[in-house]
Amino acid sequence: MARITVEDCLRKVDNRFGLIHLSAKRVRQLRKGAEPLIKCKNEDIVVSLREIAAGKVFQVREPGDEPKLPAPKTAGAEALPDAADAPAEKPQETDQDGHAGEAA
């Protein structure tokens, strides 16, 4: 029997993170009673990976489902907040014992 490898599965899935999520979801389906799409006598995780490598289980992408990354910030001075723009801190009022709180 041939072994299943991550590289076999990565030919069908974009990245390792997606592979983990896809296989975990399929394992949950198998444990809830779903029929395996291939015949093998392995653990649920191996069955799910074999199904992915065989192209029987795959990711479904909807339009606009692409990850949106924020624009990279430059490391120049404009990326750092200016001290003049920061709000001034108001000194706390203390009682005669030096405890902070509302003045009575």
N, C-alpha and C positions, 0 to 999 in steps of 0.2 A: 504494500500500500504506500502510495506516495505521501509525503508530508506536505502540509499546507504551510506556506510562508507568508509573512507580512507583505513581501514584495509582490506575491501573486495577487493579493487583495488590493494593493495600492495601484495596480493597473486599472482597476475598476472604480476606485474612490479617489477623490482629490488629494487628501492628506491623512496623516495618521490620526489626527483629532476626529475627523469625520468618520474614519474607519472604526474608532472606538465607540462612538455614539451609535453608528449604524449596527454594529455587531451586538452591542448591549441591548438595543431596542429589539433586535431579532431574538436574542436569548430570552428576553421577557415574554415575547410572543410564544416561543416554543414551550416555555415553562407553564404558560397559561393554557396550553393544549393545542396550539397550532400544529398542523402537519408539516414535517420537514419536506423541503422541496427536492432534496437529494437523498439517496439511500446510503446510509453509513451507520456504523454502530459506535459512535463517539459521544463525548460529552456535548452538551448544548452549545458551548462556546465554539468548539471545533466545527460542529455542524453549521453554525451561523457563518463562520469564516469560510468554510467550503462553499456555502451557498453564494456568498459574496464573490469569491474567486471564480465561480462558475457563471456569474452574471445573472443568477436567478433572483438575487436581492440587490437593490441599488437605491441610491439617493434620488429623491424627487425634488427638483428645484423649481420654485415658482418664479415668474418674472418679478424682478425687483427684490429678489431674495439675496442679492449680493451683499457681502459685509461692507459697511460704510466706515471708513477710517477717518479720523480727524486730520486736518491739514497739519503737516509738520511745522512746529514752531522753530524759529531761528534762535540761536543762542546769543544773539546780540542784545544790546541794551533795551531794545523795544519789547523784548519778550519778558523782561523783568518789571515788576510794578515799581513805579516811582514813589519815593518816600513822600513827596509833596501831595500825591494823589490819595495816600492812605488817610483814613479818618483819624483825627486826634483822639487819644484815649482820655476819658474823663477821670480825674482822680476820684477814688472811692472815699466816701465819708466814713470816718471811724468815730467810735465813742471814746470816752476818756480812758478806757482800758486798752484801747488800740484794736478793738474788734470791729471788723467791717460789718456793715449792715445799714438799715435805714435809721436815719437820725430821728430821735423822738422829740 
